[in-house]
Amino acid sequence: MTVTHEATSLLRFATAGSVDDGKSTLVGRLLHDSKSVLADQLEAVELASQARGQEAPDLALLTDGLRAEREQGITIDVAYRYFATPRRRFILADTPGHVQYTRNMVTGASTAELAVVLVDARNGVVEQTRRHAAVAALLRVPHVVLAVNKMDLVGYQESVFAAIAREFTDYATSLGVPEVTIIPISALEGDNVVTPSAHMDWYSGPTVLEHLETVAVTHDPTGDPARFPVQYVIRPRTAEHPDYRGYAGQLASGVLRVGDRVTVHPSGRGSTVEAIDVLGQAVDVAWAPQSVTVLLADDLDISRGDLIAPAGADVRPSQDLTATVCHLHDRPLKPGDRVLLKHTTRTVKAIVKEIPSRLTLADLSQHPAPGELAANDIGRVVLRTAEALPVDSYADSRRTGSFLLIDPADGSTLTAGMAGAAFADAVGAAPGAAAGEGADDGWDF
């Protein structure tokens, strides 16, 4: 049976680059020239620009919404914007350029299908460019665009562009980035952003917007094995439905059909999909990322956090988890830390057993046994959970292969994790070490 559903024509993308490379100006130019800016928004930008003594509207202010950002002229938070053209809808994340905000770029790119990395044509590929490309590779972003900005300040020279393109392509290839597109632009002047440049007749490729509108978003979650994390158990207990027991949630990937044999993890018990409800209507088939209610033929003990998957699927619940993580909190992450681990809809206690290595993104070297991970550090961790979790490899599923570490004391997010090999395959596996002993305080699993 072939599943047919309406294409959403939605592209999620993130922008990144060094400070003052023009990320916010590029995004502002995209919004302005694609006529995605409301009149009152443009008027506010014009007034703010005049107050700063600028004659022309500073389009960067369309994304730099925080007052602190406007005063400093930099982006320090992830600014999300939504816009559309006749060909596609977009969700963009304009991420910070400072090294200390690498964690913000991880946040912005975690759900992106494309990353736009900017470089200043005068400076070429710098350490922060490599860092952003490495983060995009780490997060398995399938498409990377290098926008060589400020070409107007180097006289629109093809030789400058070609040298930068060669250097970045070599580096991205070493990271295993599957697709790289390189476009010469001037965000300030509008060259090759929405309309083709009249100053670079030597370039015949697409503009930034044209590429965003036409790039093939090849990943289709319906083509992956079905994964259905249970979010809520529905038991109405009404006279009309005395035996109704539905499992509500969002399909993380794949397709579920009435009659499919499934297994509930981590218990390993099997059943058959008896019915599927979508918005109160019975359907024969559902696909990711629909929110649905699934009814099973057997009365099983299922609760929030359980995972329903096809019978025979390669799901191996385990209490031991090795992962690549980006530490987000100002307090360091250390071996022996007691944390909460949130995977899909389940949250369990966990212990950080060891931190085998920390990754230096500038040159992709591994720093063995760092002792801790500070804010913005990316490294390998070994975790032990109180309950077995059905975690997929992040390389196979960005949704069911990711997790968060949470502070049990105040609920703050500490670390974002990617299960399995993740980036280690590209840079060399981290050295192992023996797991440490946990304290006898109810957290030693």
Disulfide bonds with the S-S distance in Angstrom:
none
